[in-house]
Amino acid sequence: MTQNTKSLIRHILTALGTIVALIGLNGVLPIIDFLQESLDQVWDSVVVVIGFITTLYGYLKDNDRHLEREKTLK
């Protein structure tokens, strides 16, 4: 068995363990019920935040983007 296969198996077992632990904590942590009931709204919120961050990055990444336009207008 290669190292990549062993690593993949470890990641799968870790993910399954996390899911089982969260299901077991369901009675203790009511936030899990809330997230399960409103998964669409939570996903929409995550998409909005990622879109906002992407927009800011795209706007601020190139500070010299207006220099070429200013040179052509002069």
Biopython code that builds the backbone (N, CA, C, O; Angstrom):
import numpy as np
from Bio.PDB.StructureBuilder import StructureBuilder

atoms = [
    (1, "MET", "N", (0.845, -1.171, 0.000)),
    (1, "MET", "CA", (0.000, 0.000, 0.000)),
    (1, "MET", "C", (0.893, 1.238, 0.000)),
    (1, "MET", "O", (1.842, 1.328, 0.779)),
    (2, "THR", "N", (0.586, 2.181, -0.870)),
    (2, "THR", "CA", (1.410, 3.388, -0.971)),
    (2, "THR", "C", (1.058, 4.379, 0.135)),
    (2, "THR", "O", (0.040, 4.247, 0.815)),
    (3, "GLN", "N", (1.911, 5.352, 0.288)),
    (3, "GLN", "CA", (1.686, 6.382, 1.307)),
    (3, "GLN", "C", (0.434, 7.205, 1.000)),
    (3, "GLN", "O", (-0.276, 7.621, 1.916)),
    (4, "ASN", "N", (0.162, 7.441, -0.282)),
    (4, "ASN", "CA", (-1.025, 8.208, -0.661)),
    (4, "ASN", "C", (-2.299, 7.465, -0.262)),
    (4, "ASN", "O", (-3.252, 8.077, 0.219)),
    (5, "THR", "N", (-2.315, 6.151, -0.461)),
    (5, "THR", "CA", (-3.487, 5.360, -0.090)),
    (5, "THR", "C", (-3.679, 5.361, 1.422)),
    (5, "THR", "O", (-4.801, 5.502, 1.909)),
    (6, "LYS", "N", (-2.600, 5.207, 2.155)),
    (6, "LYS", "CA", (-2.695, 5.239, 3.618)),
    (6, "LYS", "C", (-3.195, 6.596, 4.099)),
    (6, "LYS", "O", (-4.010, 6.671, 5.018)),
    (7, "SER", "N", (-2.709, 7.659, 3.482)),
    (7, "SER", "CA", (-3.142, 8.995, 3.858)),
    (7, "SER", "C", (-4.627, 9.198, 3.557)),
    (7, "SER", "O", (-5.352, 9.789, 4.357)),
    (8, "LEU", "N", (-5.072, 8.711, 2.411)),
    (8, "LEU", "CA", (-6.481, 8.821, 2.046)),
    (8, "LEU", "C", (-7.363, 8.079, 3.045)),
    (8, "LEU", "O", (-8.411, 8.584, 3.447)),
    (9, "ILE", "N", (-6.942, 6.888, 3.442)),
    (9, "ILE", "CA", (-7.707, 6.111, 4.423)),
    (9, "ILE", "C", (-7.758, 6.839, 5.759)),
    (9, "ILE", "O", (-8.804, 6.862, 6.409)),
    (10, "ARG", "N", (-6.644, 7.434, 6.177)),
    (10, "ARG", "CA", (-6.635, 8.193, 7.438)),
    (10, "ARG", "C", (-7.589, 9.378, 7.365)),
    (10, "ARG", "O", (-8.306, 9.651, 8.328)),
    (11, "HIS", "N", (-7.609, 10.091, 6.231)),
    (11, "HIS", "CA", (-8.511, 11.242, 6.084)),
    (11, "HIS", "C", (-9.975, 10.805, 6.100)),
    (11, "HIS", "O", (-10.816, 11.470, 6.706)),
    (12, "ILE", "N", (-10.275, 9.709, 5.448)),
    (12, "ILE", "CA", (-11.654, 9.207, 5.440)),
    (12, "ILE", "C", (-12.081, 8.811, 6.849)),
    (12, "ILE", "O", (-13.194, 9.126, 7.270)),
    (13, "LEU", "N", (-11.207, 8.123, 7.579)),
    (13, "LEU", "CA", (-11.534, 7.730, 8.951)),
    (13, "LEU", "C", (-11.694, 8.946, 9.863)),
    (13, "LEU", "O", (-12.552, 8.954, 10.745)),
    (14, "THR", "N", (-10.875, 9.961, 9.652)),
    (14, "THR", "CA", (-10.999, 11.183, 10.446)),
    (14, "THR", "C", (-12.331, 11.878, 10.161)),
    (14, "THR", "O", (-13.002, 12.342, 11.083)),
    (15, "ALA", "N", (-12.712, 11.949, 8.889)),
    (15, "ALA", "CA", (-13.991, 12.574, 8.531)),
    (15, "ALA", "C", (-15.162, 11.787, 9.117)),
    (15, "ALA", "O", (-16.096, 12.380, 9.658)),
    (16, "LEU", "N", (-15.121, 10.477, 9.017)),
    (16, "LEU", "CA", (-16.197, 9.662, 9.589)),
    (16, "LEU", "C", (-16.256, 9.810, 11.107)),
    (16, "LEU", "O", (-17.340, 9.890, 11.685)),
    (17, "GLY", "N", (-15.103, 9.845, 11.745)),
    (17, "GLY", "CA", (-15.069, 10.046, 13.196)),
    (17, "GLY", "C", (-15.641, 11.388, 13.602)),
    (17, "GLY", "O", (-16.334, 11.492, 14.614)),
    (18, "THR", "N", (-15.357, 12.416, 12.820)),
    (18, "THR", "CA", (-15.904, 13.742, 13.104)),
    (18, "THR", "C", (-17.420, 13.750, 12.967)),
    (18, "THR", "O", (-18.118, 14.325, 13.802)),
    (19, "ILE", "N", (-17.926, 13.120, 11.927)),
    (19, "ILE", "CA", (-19.374, 13.054, 11.724)),
    (19, "ILE", "C", (-20.046, 12.297, 12.864)),
    (19, "ILE", "O", (-21.074, 12.736, 13.380)),
    (20, "VAL", "N", (-19.472, 11.168, 13.256)),
    (20, "VAL", "CA", (-20.036, 10.382, 14.354)),
    (20, "VAL", "C", (-19.996, 11.176, 15.656)),
    (20, "VAL", "O", (-20.948, 11.134, 16.435)),
    (21, "ALA", "N", (-18.908, 11.896, 15.898)),
    (21, "ALA", "CA", (-18.806, 12.704, 17.119)),
    (21, "ALA", "C", (-19.837, 13.825, 17.128)),
    (21, "ALA", "O", (-20.446, 14.100, 18.162)),
    (22, "LEU", "N", (-20.037, 14.470, 15.984)),
    (22, "LEU", "CA", (-21.024, 15.552, 15.931)),
    (22, "LEU", "C", (-22.441, 15.022, 16.120)),
    (22, "LEU", "O", (-23.266, 15.677, 16.757)),
    (23, "ILE", "N", (-22.727, 13.851, 15.578)),
    (23, "ILE", "CA", (-24.050, 13.258, 15.786)),
    (23, "ILE", "C", (-24.234, 12.907, 17.259)),
    (23, "ILE", "O", (-25.322, 13.075, 17.809)),
    (24, "GLY", "N", (-23.181, 12.426, 17.890)),
    (24, "GLY", "CA", (-23.247, 12.103, 19.315)),
    (24, "GLY", "C", (-23.408, 13.328, 20.185)),
    (24, "GLY", "O", (-24.019, 13.251, 21.251)),
    (25, "LEU", "N", (-22.877, 14.451, 19.756)),
    (25, "LEU", "CA", (-22.986, 15.698, 20.519)),
    (25, "LEU", "C", (-24.271, 16.455, 20.226)),
    (25, "LEU", "O", (-24.490, 17.536, 20.773)),
    (26, "ASN", "N", (-25.112, 15.908, 19.383)),
    (26, "ASN", "CA", (-26.326, 16.591, 18.959)),
    (26, "ASN", "C", (-27.208, 16.993, 20.132)),
    (26, "ASN", "O", (-27.782, 18.082, 20.124)),
    (27, "GLY", "N", (-27.327, 16.137, 21.135)),
    (27, "GLY", "CA", (-28.153, 16.469, 22.290)),
    (27, "GLY", "C", (-27.548, 17.548, 23.155)),
    (27, "GLY", "O", (-28.270, 18.312, 23.796)),
    (28, "VAL", "N", (-26.225, 17.618, 23.179)),
    (28, "VAL", "CA", (-25.534, 18.584, 24.016)),
    (28, "VAL", "C", (-25.431, 19.951, 23.340)),
    (28, "VAL", "O", (-25.553, 20.989, 23.990)),
    (29, "LEU", "N", (-25.207, 19.935, 22.045)),
    (29, "LEU", "CA", (-25.024, 21.180, 21.293)),
    (29, "LEU", "C", (-26.194, 21.404, 20.345)),
    (29, "LEU", "O", (-26.219, 20.814, 19.265)),
    (30, "PRO", "N", (-27.157, 22.231, 20.710)),
    (30, "PRO", "CA", (-28.303, 22.464, 19.823)),
    (30, "PRO", "C", (-27.948, 23.219, 18.542)),
    (30, "PRO", "O", (-28.766, 23.306, 17.627)),
    (31, "ILE", "N", (-26.734, 23.764, 18.472)),
    (31, "ILE", "CA", (-26.335, 24.474, 17.258)),
    (31, "ILE", "C", (-26.299, 23.530, 16.062)),
    (31, "ILE", "O", (-26.527, 23.957, 14.930)),
    (32, "ILE", "N", (-26.016, 22.263, 16.298)),
    (32, "ILE", "CA", (-25.964, 21.300, 15.196)),
    (32, "ILE", "C", (-27.347, 21.122, 14.596)),
    (32, "ILE", "O", (-27.485, 21.033, 13.376)),
    (33, "ASP", "N", (-28.385, 21.068, 15.445)),
    (33, "ASP", "CA", (-29.755, 20.997, 14.928)),
    (33, "ASP", "C", (-30.086, 22.226, 14.096)),
    (33, "ASP", "O", (-30.687, 22.127, 13.026)),
    (34, "PHE", "N", (-29.683, 23.386, 14.602)),
    (34, "PHE", "CA", (-29.945, 24.634, 13.882)),
    (34, "PHE", "C", (-29.275, 24.622, 12.514)),
    (34, "PHE", "O", (-29.883, 25.011, 11.517)),
    (35, "LEU", "N", (-28.019, 24.174, 12.466)),
    (35, "LEU", "CA", (-27.300, 24.141, 11.193)),
    (35, "LEU", "C", (-27.918, 23.140, 10.223)),
    (35, "LEU", "O", (-27.958, 23.388, 9.018)),
    (36, "GLN", "N", (-28.397, 22.020, 10.736)),
    (36, "GLN", "CA", (-29.026, 21.027, 9.869)),
    (36, "GLN", "C", (-30.354, 21.528, 9.326)),
    (36, "GLN", "O", (-30.691, 21.271, 8.171)),
    (37, "GLU", "N", (-31.109, 22.241, 10.152)),
    (37, "GLU", "CA", (-32.412, 22.744, 9.719)),
    (37, "GLU", "C", (-32.290, 23.894, 8.733)),
    (37, "GLU", "O", (-33.117, 24.037, 7.833)),
    (38, "SER", "N", (-31.282, 24.696, 8.898)),
    (38, "SER", "CA", (-31.142, 25.873, 8.034)),
    (38, "SER", "C", (-29.881, 25.789, 7.191)),
    (38, "SER", "O", (-29.163, 26.779, 7.045)),
    (39, "LEU", "N", (-29.608, 24.625, 6.641)),
    (39, "LEU", "CA", (-28.389, 24.425, 5.868)),
    (39, "LEU", "C", (-28.346, 25.302, 4.621)),
    (39, "LEU", "O", (-27.280, 25.790, 4.247)),
    (40, "ASP", "N", (-29.488, 25.508, 3.976)),
    (40, "ASP", "CA", (-29.506, 26.351, 2.772)),
    (40, "ASP", "C", (-29.121, 27.786, 3.098)),
    (40, "ASP", "O", (-28.356, 28.407, 2.360)),
    (41, "GLN", "N", (-29.642, 28.312, 4.187)),
    (41, "GLN", "CA", (-29.307, 29.684, 4.563)),
    (41, "GLN", "C", (-27.841, 29.802, 4.974)),
    (41, "GLN", "O", (-27.179, 30.794, 4.665)),
    (42, "VAL", "N", (-27.341, 28.783, 5.672)),
    (42, "VAL", "CA", (-25.929, 28.810, 6.067)),
    (42, "VAL", "C", (-25.045, 28.776, 4.820)),
    (42, "VAL", "O", (-24.068, 29.519, 4.734)),
    (43, "TRP", "N", (-25.382, 27.921, 3.857)),
    (43, "TRP", "CA", (-24.599, 27.829, 2.621)),
    (43, "TRP", "C", (-24.654, 29.139, 1.847)),
    (43, "TRP", "O", (-23.635, 29.596, 1.329)),
    (44, "ASP", "N", (-25.836, 29.748, 1.765)),
    (44, "ASP", "CA", (-25.967, 31.028, 1.070)),
    (44, "ASP", "C", (-25.111, 32.100, 1.744)),
    (44, "ASP", "O", (-24.503, 32.924, 1.060)),
    (45, "SER", "N", (-25.057, 32.097, 3.059)),
    (45, "SER", "CA", (-24.235, 33.063, 3.783)),
    (45, "SER", "C", (-22.759, 32.863, 3.484)),
    (45, "SER", "O", (-22.025, 33.831, 3.285)),
    (46, "VAL", "N", (-22.324, 31.616, 3.450)),
    (46, "VAL", "CA", (-20.921, 31.320, 3.142)),
    (46, "VAL", "C", (-20.587, 31.780, 1.728)),
    (46, "VAL", "O", (-19.513, 32.337, 1.499)),
    (47, "VAL", "N", (-21.488, 31.555, 0.779)),
    (47, "VAL", "CA", (-21.251, 31.969, -0.608)),
    (47, "VAL", "C", (-21.163, 33.486, -0.704)),
    (47, "VAL", "O", (-20.328, 34.002, -1.447)),
    (48, "VAL", "N", (-22.000, 34.211, 0.028)),
    (48, "VAL", "CA", (-21.963, 35.675, 0.005)),
    (48, "VAL", "C", (-20.635, 36.183, 0.560)),
    (48, "VAL", "O", (-20.033, 37.094, -0.008)),
    (49, "VAL", "N", (-20.177, 35.598, 1.665)),
    (49, "VAL", "CA", (-18.912, 36.041, 2.262)),
    (49, "VAL", "C", (-17.756, 35.755, 1.311)),
    (49, "VAL", "O", (-16.882, 36.604, 1.138)),
    (50, "ILE", "N", (-17.732, 34.578, 0.690)),
    (50, "ILE", "CA", (-16.671, 34.245, -0.260)),
    (50, "ILE", "C", (-16.723, 35.179, -1.466)),
    (50, "ILE", "O", (-15.678, 35.614, -1.951)),
    (51, "GLY", "N", (-17.920, 35.494, -1.957)),
    (51, "GLY", "CA", (-18.057, 36.425, -3.073)),
    (51, "GLY", "C", (-17.568, 37.814, -2.726)),
    (51, "GLY", "O", (-16.922, 38.470, -3.544)),
    (52, "PHE", "N", (-17.869, 38.271, -1.520)),
    (52, "PHE", "CA", (-17.426, 39.591, -1.084)),
    (52, "PHE", "C", (-15.903, 39.648, -0.993)),
    (52, "PHE", "O", (-15.285, 40.615, -1.439)),
    (53, "ILE", "N", (-15.305, 38.615, -0.418)),
    (53, "ILE", "CA", (-13.845, 38.582, -0.300)),
    (53, "ILE", "C", (-13.200, 38.524, -1.679)),
    (53, "ILE", "O", (-12.187, 39.182, -1.914)),
    (54, "THR", "N", (-13.771, 37.746, -2.591)),
    (54, "THR", "CA", (-13.245, 37.658, -3.950)),
    (54, "THR", "C", (-13.341, 38.997, -4.665)),
    (54, "THR", "O", (-12.420, 39.388, -5.382)),
    (55, "THR", "N", (-14.451, 39.699, -4.472)),
    (55, "THR", "CA", (-14.621, 41.010, -5.091)),
    (55, "THR", "C", (-13.596, 42.007, -4.561)),
    (55, "THR", "O", (-12.999, 42.754, -5.336)),
    (56, "LEU", "N", (-13.392, 42.023, -3.258)),
    (56, "LEU", "CA", (-12.394, 42.927, -2.679)),
    (56, "LEU", "C", (-10.997, 42.599, -3.190)),
    (56, "LEU", "O", (-10.230, 43.502, -3.526)),
    (57, "TYR", "N", (-10.669, 41.336, -3.249)),
    (57, "TYR", "CA", (-9.351, 40.928, -3.742)),
    (57, "TYR", "C", (-9.169, 41.361, -5.201)),
    (57, "TYR", "O", (-8.122, 41.895, -5.569)),
    (58, "GLY", "N", (-10.180, 41.130, -6.014)),
    (58, "GLY", "CA", (-10.092, 41.510, -7.417)),
    (58, "GLY", "C", (-9.965, 43.007, -7.601)),
    (58, "GLY", "O", (-9.287, 43.467, -8.519)),
    (59, "TYR", "N", (-10.609, 43.769, -6.739)),
    (59, "TYR", "CA", (-10.553, 45.222, -6.858)),
    (59, "TYR", "C", (-9.205, 45.766, -6.382)),
    (59, "TYR", "O", (-8.676, 46.712, -6.965)),
    (60, "LEU", "N", (-8.654, 45.176, -5.333)),
    (60, "LEU", "CA", (-7.452, 45.732, -4.720)),
    (60, "LEU", "C", (-6.149, 45.094, -5.188)),
    (60, "LEU", "O", (-5.081, 45.579, -4.817)),
    (61, "LYS", "N", (-6.189, 44.036, -5.982)),
    (61, "LYS", "CA", (-4.956, 43.308, -6.291)),
    (61, "LYS", "C", (-4.023, 44.068, -7.223)),
    (61, "LYS", "O", (-2.807, 43.911, -7.114)),
    (62, "ASP", "N", (-4.536, 44.875, -8.125)),
    (62, "ASP", "CA", (-3.691, 45.575, -9.081)),
    (62, "ASP", "C", (-3.869, 47.076, -8.898)),
    (62, "ASP", "O", (-4.836, 47.667, -9.379)),
    (63, "ASN", "N", (-2.927, 47.670, -8.202)),
    (63, "ASN", "CA", (-3.038, 49.108, -7.913)),
    (63, "ASN", "C", (-2.787, 49.974, -9.144)),
    (63, "ASN", "O", (-3.211, 51.129, -9.179)),
    (64, "ASP", "N", (-2.116, 49.445, -10.133)),
    (64, "ASP", "CA", (-1.757, 50.234, -11.316)),
    (64, "ASP", "C", (-2.718, 50.029, -12.473)),
    (64, "ASP", "O", (-2.367, 50.350, -13.608)),
    (65, "ARG", "N", (-3.896, 49.516, -12.239)),
    (65, "ARG", "CA", (-4.809, 49.184, -13.326)),
    (65, "ARG", "C", (-5.353, 50.419, -14.043)),
    (65, "ARG", "O", (-5.773, 50.330, -15.197)),
    (66, "HIS", "N", (-5.348, 51.554, -13.379)),
    (66, "HIS", "CA", (-5.896, 52.761, -13.999)),
    (66, "HIS", "C", (-4.829, 53.598, -14.704)),
    (66, "HIS", "O", (-5.157, 54.552, -15.410)),
    (67, "LEU", "N", (-3.576, 53.253, -14.519)),
    (67, "LEU", "CA", (-2.507, 54.073, -15.114)),
    (67, "LEU", "C", (-2.552, 54.030, -16.640)),
    (67, "LEU", "O", (-2.362, 55.063, -17.282)),
    (68, "GLU", "N", (-2.793, 52.884, -17.225)),
    (68, "GLU", "CA", (-2.844, 52.782, -18.682)),
    (68, "GLU", "C", (-3.987, 53.620, -19.255)),
    (68, "GLU", "O", (-3.826, 54.277, -20.283)),
    (69, "ARG", "N", (-5.116, 53.593, -18.598)),
    (69, "ARG", "CA", (-6.264, 54.361, -19.083)),
    (69, "ARG", "C", (-5.995, 55.853, -18.957)),
    (69, "ARG", "O", (-6.373, 56.625, -19.838)),
    (70, "GLU", "N", (-5.348, 56.268, -17.873)),
    (70, "GLU", "CA", (-5.037, 57.666, -17.694)),
    (70, "GLU", "C", (-4.046, 58.152, -18.754)),
    (70, "GLU", "O", (-4.136, 59.285, -19.226)),
    (71, "LYS", "N", (-3.101, 57.283, -19.120)),
    (71, "LYS", "CA", (-2.101, 57.668, -20.147)),
    (71, "LYS", "C", (-2.773, 57.818, -21.500)),
    (71, "LYS", "O", (-2.389, 58.700, -22.268)),
    (72, "THR", "N", (-3.750, 57.001, -21.819)),
    (72, "THR", "CA", (-4.416, 57.090, -23.129)),
    (72, "THR", "C", (-5.344, 58.292, -23.185)),
    (72, "THR", "O", (-5.593, 58.820, -24.268)),
    (73, "LEU", "N", (-5.858, 58.735, -22.055)),
    (73, "LEU", "CA", (-6.770, 59.875, -22.041)),
    (73, "LEU", "C", (-6.025, 61.207, -22.177)),
    (73, "LEU", "O", (-6.626, 62.205, -22.578)),
    (74, "LYS", "N", (-4.753, 61.239, -21.855)),
    (74, "LYS", "CA", (-3.994, 62.488, -21.897)),
    (74, "LYS", "C", (-3.546, 62.833, -23.263)),
    (74, "LYS", "O", (-2.894, 63.859, -23.458)),
]
sb = StructureBuilder()
sb.init_structure("model")
sb.init_model(0)
sb.init_chain("A")
sb.init_seg("    ")
for serial, (resi, resn, name, xyz) in enumerate(atoms, 1):
    if name == "N":
        sb.init_residue(resn, " ", resi, " ")
    sb.init_atom(name, np.array(xyz, "f"), 0.0, 1.0, " ", f" {name:<3s}", serial, name[0])
structure = sb.get_structure()
